[in-house]
Amino acid sequence: MDPQQPLYKRLAAHYLEAIRSGQLARGERMPSLRSLMRQHGVSLSTALQLCRELEAGGWLEARDRSGYFVRTPARAGIAPLKEPASDAAIDPAQYVGIHARVSGFVVKRRAQDVKVNFSIARAAPQLYPGDALRAAVAKGLRAQPDMLTVAPQQRGDAGFRAVLARRALASGMTLAADDILVTNGCIEALNLALRAVAQAGDTIAVESPTFYGLLQVLESLGLRALEIPTSPQTGISLEALELAAQTYADIKAVVVVPHLQNPLGSVMPDAHKERLLRWSEERGIALIEDDTYSALVDSPAPLRAIKSWDRSGQVIHCASLHKILAPGMRLGWMAAGRWQARVEMLKYAQTRNNEGLSQVGAGQFMATGAYDRHLRRLRAALSLQRERTAEAIARYFPPGTRMNVPPGGLQLWVELPDKLSANRLSDAALAEHILVAPGSLFSNSGRFDHYVRLNCGWPFTETVDGALRRLGELAAALGAPGVSAVPARP
């Protein structure tokens, strides 16, 4: 609980945890305002504010003359996403088409004045510690006044890499600063990892669905993306992966996001991570771990990275601060195991060294407890926004809609009913200045054309609620028999 938050928010978080854990059951009466005042030594105004905070999040309902009661969220009645079939034949490897789809999406987006953007996967600017980062950068520049006129270090700033190595201990990784290479975000780290282990024409196993940026990298490098069914709960199907390896002899790497997979939000259990690593070691297949989102998992302790079990250098661990600390800094890093020397050479040949000022500023901030406090605040804000977004989807979207609410992160993956085309919904929404990411962006197959990814990183306002209501109305109208298009509202 963040001591810098207003008291009513801290108390609301306390009671929200009690509701989630079942200590306050659905339908049970919330302690009265007088009881809250007496128990916590607060004013009537504070007690009322905490109840209204929970009511706004859909956790309490006010009953006339009776007080507040724990309500059953609307999303409790929405069906979860289905598990994929792991024994079905794997589609032939595909590696073209995603650039055209992403480009078409971008062109449409630029042609409209977007007022509510659900397509991105990051938090609102005010949820990042801008003032503290500016102070840290200024402090770093005072300590090293010639930083802007001296060439930066090849692997990245030594102090920043030392901080990253210390932070990695919490995820079970034992790394030296020299084991780490600073990159331009995680996307460059993935690019370098793939170039280190494969060449054009090789096959790379990926989760399905997966982040379209990865598919773009694969297409750019002439690599074949072999899509492996992925559980919305536990991640990539190991059974399907084994079946694919028996069919395709040229798989050079497997790329996975073990924590809050994009777009599914799945979190791999530790046993699953260990099995995946042992499988890759036995087959001599590189395992590329994209750990961009792990700091956003709602967990009392950091989750273990797959790299933490790696003793043979088989895992290339890639990470980023883009989502969790500072989108404007574009800071990523990687620890490439037995491919470390090769990725350093490729980095030097491709982009040379990263500029140092942002690294020094981030390192200054991350070396303090302020970074941990920021992450706690960010997770708490995203938790509330995620719950309220899920509630709105359950209220407004048509019957038959499915979704899971992940234990953290920035987005929800929503299945539309009756195989409704997400591209049609996206076009209709964009005509009304609402942008969503259709499922066709997250696969080279057509399996996810009736899904959408919705961002939860912005504060839940009346505008956001209204946009979700309109999305639900559009989905219902487009799903009606004989409807091919929905006129935009004036």
N, C-alpha and C positions, 0 to 999 in steps of 0.2 A: 504494500500500500504506500503510495507516494505521499510523504508528509507535506509536500508543497501544494498539493491539491486542496481546494476548499473542503472544510470539514464535512459538509453534507455529501460531497462526492465520495469521500473516504468511507463514510458510513453506508452510503448506497452500495459501494463495492463490497463491503462486509456482508450486507444482507443479500446481495446478488450471489455471492459464493454460497451462502446458506441455502438459497433456492436451488442453485445448480446441484449442490451435494444432496439435496433431499431433506435437509434439516427443517426447511420450511416447505411443506408439501403443497402440491397443486390444490387449490380450493381452500387452503388453510388461511385463517385470519392473520394479517400482519399485526404486530404489536401496535397498540393505539398510539396516537400522537402524544398523549400524556405519559404513557409507558416509555416511549422513546426519549422524551424529555427527561424523565426521572432516571432512566438507566444510563444515559450517556451524558447527562448534565448539560443539555443543550436547550436552546430557546425553541419556542413554538415554530418560529420561522424556519429554523434549521431542520426540525423534524418534518415539517411540511415539504421543504425542498427535497429532502432525501426520498420521501414517498413519491413526489412528483417526478423525480429523476427515474425511479424504477417504473413508474407508470408510463413515462414517455418511451422507455425501452421495451414496453410490452410485458413487463414482469408482474405488475400489479394492476388491479382494477378497483376503482372506487365504487362502492355501493351506497346508495342513498341511506343516510342515517345509520349505517353499519360500519363504516370505516373502509380500510383497504384490505383486499384479499389477493393471495397469490393466484394468478391466472394461468391457464394452460395456453402457451403460445400457439398461434395459428400454425406455425411450422411443425408442431408436434403431429399434425394430421397429414403432412405432406410425405409422400413416399421417398425413401432413399434411392440413390442411384443404384442401378443393377451392377452386379459383378460381371466382368467380361468372361467369355468362354475361353479357357486357357488350353483346350485340347483341339481347337479348330485349326485347320490348315492356315499357315502364315501366308499372307499375300506376297506375291513376288516383290522383290526389292524395287522401290521407286526412288527417283532422285530428281525429278523435274516437276515444275508446275507451281511451286509455292511462291516464287518471286512474282509471277504474274498475278496471283491472287492477292498477295500483300500490296503490290503496287496498285492494283485496282481499288483496294480498300482505302489506301492513302489518298488516291486521286478523288474518290467520292467524298472523303472526309474534308479535304481542302476546299471543295466546292460549296461547303455549307458552313454557316456560322454555328458551331457547336456550343450549346449552352450547358448541357450536362454530359460529362464524358465518363461513361462506365467502361471504356475499352482499355484504359491504362492499368498498369500493375505497380502502382507506388502510392505512397501516402501524400496527404495534403502538405504543402510547404510548411504550414504552421506547426506540424507535428515533428518537424526536425529541429535540432538545436542550433538555429542560425546564429543567434547572438554569441553563444558559447564557442562556436566554430570560428566566427570572425575574430574573437578575442584570442583563440588559440593560434590562428594563422599569424596575427599581429605579433604575438609573443615569439613565435618561431622566427619571424623575420627580424625581430630585434636581436635575437640570439645569434642569428646568422645573416648579417646585413648584406653579405655578398652573394646570397643564394641565387638571386636572379641573374647574376653575371658570371656564375661558375657552372660548368656543365654538371648535371645531376649524375648520381652514381648509377652504374649499369644495371644492377639488380633492383634498384630502388633505394630510397633513403634507409640507412642502416638502423637509425632509431625507430623508424616506423616498422621495419621488418622485425625488430626485436620485440616491439609491442604486439604485433600480430602473432609471433611465436609464443609469447606468454599467454595471450588470449586463447590460443589453440589448445593449450593444456586442458582447459575446461571441457573441451570436446573429446578428450582422450588422446590427442595427437602430441607426440614428442618431436618437435621440430627445432632446428637451429635457425637463426636469422638467415644464414646462407642457404638454407633449404627453400627459401621463399623468393619468388620472383614477382615484383609488382607489375600489374598490367592495367590496360585501359578498360576497366570494367571486367565483368566475368565473360562477356562475349569474346573479348580478345583472348582470354585464358582458354576458353573452349576451342577457339580457332587454332591456337598454338598447339593444344593437346592433340587435336585431330590431325594436324599436319605432321606432328611428331610420330604418330603411330600408324598412319595410313597414307595411301596415295590414290590418285584418281582411279575410279573404277572399283575400289574396295567397298565392302559392305559394313555399315555401322548400325548396330542394333540400338533402337531408341524406344522410349516409352510411347505409348499411343493411348490418348492424345499427348502431344508434347508442345513445348514453347516454339512458336513459329520462327523465332530468331535462330534457334538451333537448326531447323530445317533449311533456313536460308543459308547458313554457313555450309551445311552439307552440299547443297546445290551449287554454291559458289566454288567449292573445292572438287566438284565432280564425283562426290562420294554417294553411295546408294544408301538411302534410309530404309532400314528394315524395321517396320513398326511392330512392336511387341505388345499384346494386350496388357493393360495396367489396371490394377484394382484401385478404386477410389478410397479404399481403406489402407491397404498395405503396400501399394506400389507395384512395380513391374512383376509380372507373373514368371516365376522361375521355371515352372513347367513349360510354359510357352517358349521361354528363352531356350530351354534345352531342346525342344522340338525344332526350333529354328536352326540351332547349331548343327543338328543332324541333317538338315536339308541344305544349308548354305555353309560351304567349307571356308569361305573367305571372309568371315566376320573378323574384323580387326579390333573392334572396341565396342563396349557397351556404355552408353551415356545415361546416367540416372540423376534424378533430383530426389534424394532420400527423404527430405523434410519439407512438407508443404509443396508437393509437386505442382508445377505449373502446367495445366490449369486445374488439375483434379483436387489438389490440397491434401493428398494422401501423405501419411507418415509411415515409413518402414519400421517395423519392429526390429529390435537388435538382432534377433535370431535370423531374420530375413536378410539383414545386411551381411552377417557372417557367412551365410550360405551363398550369397551372391559373390562375395569375395573369394571363397574357396572354389566355387565353380569357375570363376575367371582365371584363378591361378592354375587349376588343373588343365584348363584348355589353352593357357597361354594367351588369353585375350585381355587387352588393356581395359581397365575399369575407370571411366572418367566420372568423377563425382562433382556435380554442380550443387554446392552447398550455400546458395544465395540466401535462402529464406530461414535457415535454422534458428536464428536469433529471434524470430517472430513467433515461434511455437509457444503456446501457453503451457509452460512446464516449470515446475519449481526448480529444476536443475537443467543445465544445458544437455542436449541430446548428443550421443556419441556419433562422431563421424565414421564413415566406413574406413577411412584412412587410419583410424585408431587401431584397427586390427591388422593393418598391413605390415608385414615383416619382410616382404620380398620386393617392395618398390613397385608393385603391380597397379597401385591406385594413383591416378593423377587427380589431386584435390584442387578444385577451382572454387573461388568464393568472391564476394563483392560486398562493398559498403553502399552500393547504389540504392538499394531498397531500405536499408536499415538506419543509415546515418546521413548521407548527403548525396542526393541525386546529381547535384551540380558538380561534384568532384570527379565522378567517373573513376573511382578507385576500385580495382580488383587485385587479386593475387592468386598465385598457384604454387603448389608443392608437387613436383612432377615425378618423384621417386626415381626409378632407373632411367627415366627420360629427361632428367633435369638438365643435363648439359645440352641436349638437343633442343629443348624449348628455349633455353637461354640464347643459343645460336640463332634460332628462328626469330626470336624476339628482336635481336640485334639487327638481323637482316631486314626485318619487316618494318619496325617502327622505332628502333633505337630506344633510348631511355625515356621514362615518364618524367614530366616536370616535377620538381621537388617540393614546391611551396605547399600544395595541398596535402602531400604526404606528411610533411612536418606538422602542419596544423592538425590533421586527423590523429597523428601519433600523440601529440600533446594532449588532445582531448581524451583519447582512448586509454591513456595511461592512468586516468583518474577515475574515481567512483562516479563522477558526473555521467560517464558513458553508461554505466550500469543503471543509473537512475533514469536516464533518457530511454533506455530499452524498456524498462518497466512501465514508464508512462506511455510509450508507444504501443506496447502490447495491450495495455488497459484500454486505450482509446480505440484501437482496432477491434478489440473484443466487443465493445459496446456497438460500434458501427456495423460490425458483421452480424450481430444478433438482430439489430433493428432492420438491416437490409433483408435478412432472411425472413423476418416477420412480415415485411412489406410484400415480398415475393409470394409468401404463402397466402396473404390476404388478397392480393390483386391478380395473380396469374391464374389462368383457367385450370379447371380440374384435370388431373393427369400429369401436371408438372411434377418433376422430380428434382431433388437436390440433396446433397450432404452439406453440413456445416462443419468445415475443418477446424481442428484445434489451434487456430492461429492464422495469421496471414492476411492478405490483402484482397482476396477475391473469392467469388462463389462460381461454381460450374453448374449450370442449370440445364436440365433436359426439358425441352418443350414437348407438349403432348401431341399425340397423333402424328408423329414424324413431321411436324410443322417446320418448314424451311427457315432456318435462322437467317439466311441471306435475305429472304423476303421481309422478315421482321426487322433486320438491320436497316434495309432500305426505307421501310415505312417509318421507322424511328428517326432516321437521319433527316427525313423530310420535315420532321418536327423538332430538329436541332438536338436530338438525343443520340449519342454514339455508343454502340455496344460492339463487342468483339464476337463475330459469329464463329461457330465451331469449325467451319471449313478452313480457317486459318491455322488450325492446330493439328493438321494431318494432311498427308498426300493422298489419303483415301477419302471416300465419301461417307465414312462411318459416323462422323460427328456433325453432319450438316444440320441436325435439329437440336444443337446445343448452343448456348451462349455463355461467355465468361463475363461476369459483372464485377466491377471494382467496388471495394468497400473501404477504400483508403481515405475518402473525404468525409468530413463530419456530416451526420445525418440531419439534413435540414428539411424544411417544408418543400423546397425546390426538388431535393432528391426524392422525397416521398412522392411528390406529384409526378415526377418522371417515371418512377417505378409503377405507379398506378396507370399511367398512360401506356407503358410497355405491356402491362397485363391486358389492357383494353385492346391494344393492337393485336396481341397474340390471340385473344379470343375471337376478334373479328376475322383475322386471316385464317383461323382454323375453322370458320363456319363454312358449310358446304357451298360451293359455287363462287366463293370470294377469291378474286385474284389480286386485288389491290384495295387499300383502304385510303380514302381521301384524307389528306392532312387537315388537322383542325385549323380554322382561320386564326 
